């Protein structure tokens, strides 16, 4: 039987960049939805098995919506028609809504905070069930208007984040979020082929929390990087090799079994966690580097054109299709988002180029042979690698440790891992009455109980989702903190 010795840690902190959970609550194998797997089983550790800060909005009744996690206030509706990139930038200066005049075009990280992977991708012919990647209970949304020649997936939202490189062989490019197909892409702001006017976008303005999306990286000197803005701890290194999605999840489990870098609660980051560390001021074209802060170590690869480039990185998030399947997994491009463009169309001549920009979020088949996709996937021929890289993440559950507390007080919890009943044994000097809280890995309290101290007490944790939890209760001016794993 395993037990866990508690130590005294200092109380928590305020995060300026809270990452809203993806809202994905289904588990998948390489194709279909499955029962949530247990630790040690294939496909364990994917997005749906970890709960982050759950999406929470407030309709202010005045045309605005407040995100209660991020602190950002959003324009609720859409403009009657789409705007060009230049119009979107200029429009923020003249917008007066709900008595506020400090509206701005959101950054790509602000806009991506709204994406929900409970949505389904409508790419391809004959989509079956329309479910956008946005909470339509609070925000107006529309698919592309096929009656005026648009595709249904033409629901790209402009942001203020311009690509520091160019795409499609020289286009000025703006990063946008597509809430119809669940992707970030860099979009050329000029005319589309065969058109004379500039490309147009949906526009939704934002205000408040100017620190949202700003990282605060610290090198811990132990092989990990802490982001004080998000409360996440990252592996400084990556996997060093490409893995398919199932192998990536298994690799994380292996690292936990090895107590890699002194921890056993590493996970494959979800899509929004991984996107949080993209550095959109960097690109292979302009800084000769990956789109990530150089505080991280990043592998180099030889890309499909024989050039030096940087990997795509898997996330634990499935990019579910509107037909109900889950054969694609979400990845983030830290190198160029390459694609095979047929030029001219229907010519059979394909050119490899950066089609969407370093920092794009796309998806790959979870398994298979990349050779079966010689000209990529989708209308821009997104290169298909399947064997993508992995970077580990875990949540920072403590701020500081006072080791003297271990000699003065001791408590054990068991069994650990636990399925139903969690028992706590007390020895030493403790207050007569304490309030014990159980907190998930992103800081949300999921259970609370006030008890009179005796030799032991028991918690019923059978209703908690599978995952790692922190148990805390006050001790003088500090808190006792320990971890347990719920099966």
Rosetta blueprint (number, residue, H / E / L):
1 X L
2 X L
3 X L
4 X E
5 X E
6 X L
7 X E
8 X E
9 X E
10 X L
11 X L
12 X L
13 X L
14 X L
15 X L
16 X L
17 X L
18 X L
19 X L
20 X E
21 X L
22 X L
23 X L
24 X L
25 X L
26 X L
27 X E
28 X E
29 X L
30 X L
31 X L
32 X L
33 X E
34 X E
35 X L
36 X L
37 X L
38 X L
39 X L
40 X L
41 X L
42 X L
43 X L
44 X L
45 X L
46 X L
47 X H
48 X H
49 X H
50 X L
51 X L
52 X L
53 X E
54 X L
55 X L
56 X L
57 X E
58 X E
59 X E
60 X L
61 X L
62 X L
63 X L
64 X E
65 X E
66 X E
67 X E
68 X L
69 X L
70 X L
71 X L
72 X L
73 X E
74 X E
75 X E
76 X L
77 X L
78 X L
79 X L
80 X L
81 X L
82 X L
83 X E
84 X E
85 X H
86 X H
87 X H
88 X H
89 X H
90 X H
91 X H
92 X L
93 X L
94 X L
95 X L
96 X L
97 X E
98 X L
99 X L
100 X E
101 X L
102 X L
103 X L
104 X E
105 X E
106 X L
107 X L
108 X H
109 X H
110 X H
111 X H
112 X H
113 X L
114 X L
115 X L
116 X L
117 X L
118 X L
119 X L
120 X L
121 X E
122 X L
123 X L
124 X L
125 X L
126 X L
127 X L
128 X L
129 X L
130 X L
131 X L
132 X L
133 X L
134 X L
135 X L
136 X L
137 X L
138 X L
139 X L
140 X L
141 X L
142 X L
143 X L
144 X L
145 X L
146 X H
147 X H
148 X H
149 X L
150 X L
151 X L
152 X L
153 X L
154 X L
155 X L
156 X E
157 X E
158 X E
159 X E
160 X E
161 X E
162 X E
163 X L
164 X L
165 X L
166 X L
167 X E
168 X L
169 X L
170 X L
171 X E
172 X L
173 X E
174 X E
175 X E
176 X E
177 X E
178 X E
179 X L
180 X L
181 X L
182 X L
183 X E
184 X E
185 X E
186 X E
187 X E
188 X E
189 X L
190 X L
191 X E
192 X L
193 X L
194 X L
195 X L
196 X L
197 X L
198 X E
199 X L
200 X E
201 X E
202 X E
203 X L
204 X L
205 X E
206 X E
207 X E
208 X L
209 X L
210 X L
211 X L
212 X L
213 X L
214 X L
215 X L
216 X L
217 X E
218 X E
219 X E
220 X L
221 X L
222 X L
223 X L
224 X E
225 X E
226 X E
227 X E
228 X L
229 X L
230 X L
231 X L
232 X E
233 X E
234 X E
235 X E
236 X L
237 X L
238 X L
239 X L
240 X L
241 X L
242 X L
243 X E
244 X L
245 X H
246 X H
247 X H
248 X H
249 X H
250 X H
251 X H
252 X H
253 X H
254 X H
255 X H
256 X H
257 X H
258 X L
259 X L
260 X H
261 X H
262 X H
263 X L
264 X L
265 X L
266 X L
267 X E
268 X E
269 X L
270 X L
271 X H
272 X H
273 X H
274 X H
275 X H
276 X L
277 X L
278 X E
279 X L
280 X L
281 X L
282 X L
283 X L
284 X H
285 X H
286 X H
287 X H
288 X L
289 X L
290 X L
291 X L
292 X E
293 X L
294 X L
295 X L
296 X L
297 X L
298 X L
299 X L
300 X E
301 X E
302 X E
303 X L
304 X L
305 X L
306 X L
307 X L
308 X E
309 X E
310 X E
311 X L
312 X E
313 X E
314 X E
315 X E
316 X E
317 X E
318 X E
319 X L
320 X L
321 X E
322 X L
323 X L
324 X L
325 X L
326 X L
327 X L
328 X E
329 X E
330 X E
331 X E
332 X E
333 X E
334 X L
335 X L
336 X L
337 X L
338 X E
339 X E
340 X E
341 X E
342 X E
343 X L
344 X L
345 X L
346 X L
347 X L
348 X L
349 X L
350 X E
351 X E
352 X E
353 X E
354 X E
355 X L
356 X L
357 X L
358 X L
359 X L
360 X L
361 X E
362 X E
363 X E
364 X E
365 X E
366 X L
367 X L
368 X L
369 X L
370 X H
371 X H
372 X H
373 X L
374 X L
375 X L
376 X L
377 X E
378 X L
379 X L
380 X L
381 X L
382 X E
383 X L
384 X L
385 X L
386 X L
387 X L
388 X E
389 X E
390 X L
391 X L
392 X E
393 X E
394 X E
395 X E
396 X L
397 X L
398 X L
399 X L
400 X L
401 X E
402 X E
403 X L
404 X H
405 X H
406 X H
407 X H
408 X H
409 X E
410 X E
411 X E
412 X E
413 X E
414 X E
415 X L
416 X L
417 X L
418 X E
419 X L
420 X L
421 X E
422 X E
423 X E
424 X E
425 X E
426 X E
427 X E
428 X E
429 X L
430 X L
431 X L
432 X L
433 X E
434 X E
435 X E
436 X E
437 X E
438 X E
439 X E
440 X E
441 X L
442 X L
443 X L
444 X L
445 X E
446 X E
447 X E
448 X E
449 X E
450 X E
451 X E
452 X E
453 X L
454 X L
455 X L
456 X E
457 X E
458 X E
459 X E
460 X E
461 X L
462 X L
463 X L
464 X L
465 X L
466 X L
467 X E
468 X E
469 X E
470 X E
471 X E
472 X E
473 X E
474 X E
475 X E
476 X L
477 X L
478 X E
479 X E
480 X E
481 X E
482 X E
483 X E
484 X E
485 X E
486 X E
487 X L
